């Protein structure tokens, strides 16, 4: 298996909105007069852009008529975000919301409270001092005696939430955009870990491959990039792509994993896969009628050009599939990453192999399975004893760039070696009824020796 990266200059399936039975990913509590048309409005827009389902009250004037509806929404939200501003505590409705948050809080097992201290100090929230002190003095003066217990509940809630480590705008040098990016990433990390794609367990060397892949992807770069994973079937290309997708999807505004592209495109057609991609990007909200590949292609281009997209296309074997689903890297917004898994390289190599004569095929497979970094001179004596023509075959293989001889020893590119071994495996696999012809690893030798029901012809065995 090999990784290839294609860089370009400037030119997450989606996050679920039903985590553990919650209707909303996030509930935003804020005083509308303070932050609706600036910080909170922008924050809500960014959450929506990232596919995060947030409850955002847009009808502050009628809030009193709908307070029970709002309190129910809090109980149906996974992440509760009170945005504390200087006049937050003046609002009865805001205080009832934060009290409800504390009432619902379960210590972080299923629900999280993440406070934002917009233009107030956490200590003022915690101790009801500063601008919060004046607000509560007014509450004590104006509230009826039978409702003072509710005022005390508000104070308790502020004391509790003010003690939670949250996000303080002052720590971001008053840069609201940096604060929004930071808290959005935090929210994504909480949500995305709950909905991973399935990863096969115990794949040998997975973590080292993931690390190598992450270096190729280089998420720090704002340029769009394509990375290819190619190799013979069964070496873990899909598992690696799935692992990368699960670990990095939270970094993107839109994500999609299109699996079994080769099979699905032939059985259901490219338009079916294009529709799947469109639905992933728009998070199932866009019901645009798509009837032709060209319509779908234009729709995809329009949707991805301003987004940072993580797209995985698994098992691609035809350029038409790439043209339909990913087109050109210039389609995608800054920071996008397209991961493609394919065995197409080996298909092309197989065509080259099929055009070899019989002697060349035998010698090529012997080298691929048994003789890399072994003496070419010793091997030639063996092949001559088998009535082969090794000198002509070796020259032909060298001319076709299938092998090299360096310091008297055979060398072969890993991709070519893997293709050769895959051919041997298919020819000698036990269920095929054929004998084992070449064995190059301990596991293969042990399997062959223990399969007593198979008639074995151990023609060539690699001995270390």
N, C-alpha and C positions, 0 to 999 in steps of 0.2 A: 504494500500500500504506500502511496506517495501523496504528498501535498503540493499543490501548485497555487500560486497567488498572482492575481492580476490587479494592479493598482491603476487608479484613474485620478486625474486632477479634479478640482472642484467642478463641477459642471452645472412581535411577541405574539401559531394560533394565538388568539387574543387573550388578554387577561380576563379571567372569568369574573362576572359580576354576581356570582352566587357561591361565595366561599363559605362552606360549612352551613349553608342554609340562609345566609344573609342576603337581603334584597339589595342593599347598597354596600359598595366597597368602603365609601367614606361619607361621613356626615360633617358638614361645615357649619359651625356655630359662630356667628359674627354680628356685630352691630352695623346695620346697613348704612347708617349715616356716616360711619367712620371709614369703612373699607370696601363697601360693595362695588363702587365704580373705579377702584384702583387695585389695591393688593388682592383682595379676595376674588374680585372678578377675573383678574389675570390668572390667579392660582386655579380657579375652577376651570378656566379655559384650557390650561396646560394639563390638568387631570383628564379632561375629556379627550384631549388630543392623544393621550397615552392609553386610551381605552379603559380608564378607571371610572366606574359608575359612582358619581358623587351626588349626594343630596344637597341642593343649593336652593335656598328659599329666595325666590325672585319677587315675592309679593309682601314686602315688609309692612306695607300699610294695613294689610288685612291679617297680620300675624295673630292678633288676639283671637280672631274668629276660628283660626285653624291650629291653635296651640296643641290640642290633643293629637291631631294628625301628625304634627311635627314631633311630639314626644314618642309616638309610636314608631316614626321613622328612625329615631335614635336607637330603639330596641332592635331594629332590623338592619343596623349598620355595623360593619366589622371594625372600622377605624374611626374614632371620634376625635375631631380636630376643633377645639375651641380656639378662636383667634382673638386674643385679648388686646383690646385697644383702650385708650384712656377713658372712653365713655361706655365701655362694655357693661360695667356694673350699674349704670343708670337704668338699664333695660330690665324690667321684670322678666320678659320673655327669654332673654339671654341667660339670666340667672337660673330660670327654671330648666333651661336646656342643660347647663353645666351640672346642675343638681341631678338631673336624670342620667347624665353620663356616669356620674359616680355611683348612682344606684345600680346601674347595669354592669358596671365594671366587675370583671371576674378575676382580677389579678394578672391579666395578660394571657390567660390560657387560650381563649378564643377571640377576645376583643381587646383592642389597644386604645389608649388615650394618648394623643400626641399634641400637647399644647404649643401654640405659637404666641410668643410675646412680641407683639407688633411694635407698639410705641410705649410700652410700660415695662417696668422692672419686674422680674419674677417675684421678688420680695414683696412688692406692692400687692400682687395678686394673693400671695400666700398669707400675708399679714393684714390684708385689707387696709393698706396705708396709701399715702399719696392720693391720686385721683380716686381710688376705690374707697378711701375713708370718707370723703365728703358724700359720695353716693350712698353709703350705708347710713350715715347720719340722717340723710333725708328719708331713707326707707323706714328707719325707726320712728321718725316723727310722723310719717304719713300713714303707716300701716295700722290696721286695727289690731287690737290686742290678741284676737283669736288667730291672726295670721303672722304674729311675730315668730312663731315656731318655724314657719316656712322661711323667714328671713335668716334664722339661725342655721337652717339647713343649707341655705345659699352660702353662708359664710364658711360652713364646714366643707362644702364642695370646693370652694375657691382655695381654702387652706390645703386640701388634699391635692387638687390638680396643680396648684402653684408649686408643689413640692416635687412634681414629676419632671424629670429632665426632658426638656423639649427643645424648641428652636427659638433663639433670641435674635431678633434683627440686628441688635447692636454688635453681635459677634460676626456679622457679615458686613460690617462697616456701612450699615444702612442700605446695602445693595439688595433690593427686593428680588431681583432676578436670580441672584445666587442663592438666596434663601429658598425660593420656589424650586429651583433645580435640586437642591439638597433634600428638601422634605419630600419631593416627588419621588426621588430615587429611593428614599427610605420606605415610602409607602409601597412602591413597586416590589422591593425586596420582601416585604411582609406578604404581599399578595401572591407573587409569582411562585414562591416555594410551595404553594399549596396545589399547583396544577401542572406538574411536570409530565412530559411525555414519558412513556415506559422506556427504561434503559435495561438492556440485558446485564445481568450481574456476572461478576467474576471474569470479565474479559481481560485476559492477561495483557499488562502493559497499557491499560486504558489511560491512566492518569498521565503517564509520560507523553502519550500521543495527544492528549488534551492540551498539555502545556505547549507542545510544539505547534499545535493548531492555533492556540491563542496568540502566539508570537506572529504567525502569518496573518491573523486577522487584525492585529494591532488596533484595538478599540480606541486608543488615544488619538489616532489620526482621524481628521474630519473628512477625509476623502472617501468616496465610495470605493468598494473593493470587492472583487470576486476571488474566492478561493476554491480550488478543485481538490477532491480526494478521489484518487483512482487506484485501482488494484483488482486482483482477481476476486471472484465471489467468495464470501465466507470469511474474509479477513477482518471484518468489523467496521467497514466504512459507514454503514447506517448507524451502528451503535455509537461510533465516534461523533457523527453529525448530531445525533440525538443528545448526547452528553453536552456538546457545545451549545446547542439550542437551549437546553434547560438552564444552563449556567449563565447565559448572556441575554436572554430574551428581555429581561427587565431594563436593558439599556436602550431599547428602541421604542419608537412611537407606534410601530406596527410590525407584526410578526406573522409568519406563515411557514408551516412545514408541509410540503407536498410530497407524500411518500409514493413509492412504486410508480414513478412517472412512466417508465417504459411499458409496464403492463396496463396501467390505467389509461394511458393515451391510446393504446391499441384497442382496448375493450370498450371504453366509454367516449373516447375522442378528446381532442385538445380543448374544445370549448368547455367541456366538463371540468377540466383542471383549471382553466382560466377563471371560471365562475367560482371555484373553490378559493382561488387566490383573492379574487375581488371580495368575497364574503369575509375572508380572514382580515383583509386590510380595513374594510369598513365596519368590521365587528358585527356583521349580520344585520346592520341597520339599513343598508341600501338595497332596494328591491328593483334595481334597474333591469329592464328586459334586455337580455343578450342573446342574439340568434346566430351571429357569425364570428369567426375568429378575429376578423379585422375590427369589429365592434368591441370585442373583449380586449384586444390589444390596446386600442385607443383609451379605453376606460382604465386599464392598468397604468398606462403612461400618465394619465391625468392624476391618478390617485397617489402614485409613489414619488412624483417629482419634488414635492415639498416635504416629504416624510423621511425620517431615518428608519429604514426597513431592514429587518432580519429575515431573509428568505432562504429556506433550505429546499433544494430540488434533489430528491433522492432517486438514484438509479436512472440517470439520463443516458439515452443511447442514440439520440438523433438530434441534429442541430435544429430541426424544426421545433422541437420541444423547447429548446432554449429561446429561440426567436419568439415563440408564443408567450412564454412565461416571464422571461427576463430581458429579452430583446438586447439592449445595449446598456452598459453600465451608466451611460449618460442619462438614462431614464430616471435614475434614482437620486433621492435627495442626499445631501452631505451626511457622512457617517454611516451610510447603508452598507450592509454586508450580505453578499449572496454566496451561499455554500452549495457546491454541486458535487454529488457523488456519481461516479461512472466507472464502467469497465471498458469504455470505448477504446482506450489505448490498446488493450489486450485483443480486442477484435481486429484492429488493424494489424497487429503483430501476427495474429493467427492467419490472416490472409497471406502474409509473407511466408510463414511456415508452410502453409498448404502448397506453395509453389516450389518447395524443395524436392529434390529427388530422394529416393529411399535411403541411400547412403548418407546423404546430408541430414535427413531427419533423424536417423539413428544416432549419428555423431552429435548433432545439436542437443538431443535429449540427454545423452550421456553426460555431456558437459554441464547442462543446466542442473541435472540432479546430483552428479557425483564428482565432477572434475574441476570446479571453479577453484582457482589457486593451486591446481595440481599440475604436475609435469606434462607438457604436451608430448614430449619425446616418448615417455613411457606409454602414454595412451595410444600413440600411433602404432607401436609394436602390437598391442592387443587388437586394435582394429584390423591390422593387416592379417593377423592370425584368423580373424573372422571373415576373411576374404572381402573386406571392404576396401574402398579407395580413399583413405584418410587425407592424403595430401591435396587431392582435388577438392574434396568436401570442405576441408578447413579453409582453403583459399576462397571458395565460394561463400562460406559463412562470413569470412572477414570482409569480403567485398560488399556483402549485404549489411555490414555493421552489426551482425548478430553476436559476434565474439571478437575478442582481442587476445593477442599473445604478448605478454610483457615479462621480460626476464625468464623466458622459457616456460611460463605458466599461463594457463587459460584465465581470462577475465570475461565477465559478462555483466551487463547492466541489471540491476535488481528487477526492473520491470520485465525484461526479457527472460530472466531466470524464473520468475514467478509464473509467467505464461507457459514456459516449458514444463514446469512441474505440474501445473494445472492440467495440461494435456496428458501427462503420464497418469495422474490421479484418475482422470476420466477413463483412460484405457484399461486401468488395472484395478478399478474399484471392485471390492468383493461382490457386490450385488449385481455387477454387470456380467458375472459368470466367467470373466477373463482372469488369467493368472497375474500375479505380481511380476512385473518386469524389472523395475528399478526401485530400490529402497534406499533412502538417504538420511533417515532420522530414526532414532531409537524407538519412538512410538510406533512408527510404521513397521519396523522389524518385528517388534513384540506382537503387534496385531496380526501380522501375516503368519507368524509361528503358532499363534493360538487359534487361528481360524481353521480347525482341522477338517471342516467340511469342504474347504476350498482346495482344489488341486493347484499346488504351488509350483511355479517355475521361476525360481530365484535366479534369473539370468545375471543380474548385476546387483551387487550389494556394496554399499560404501562402508569401508572399515577404517576407523580412526586409529 
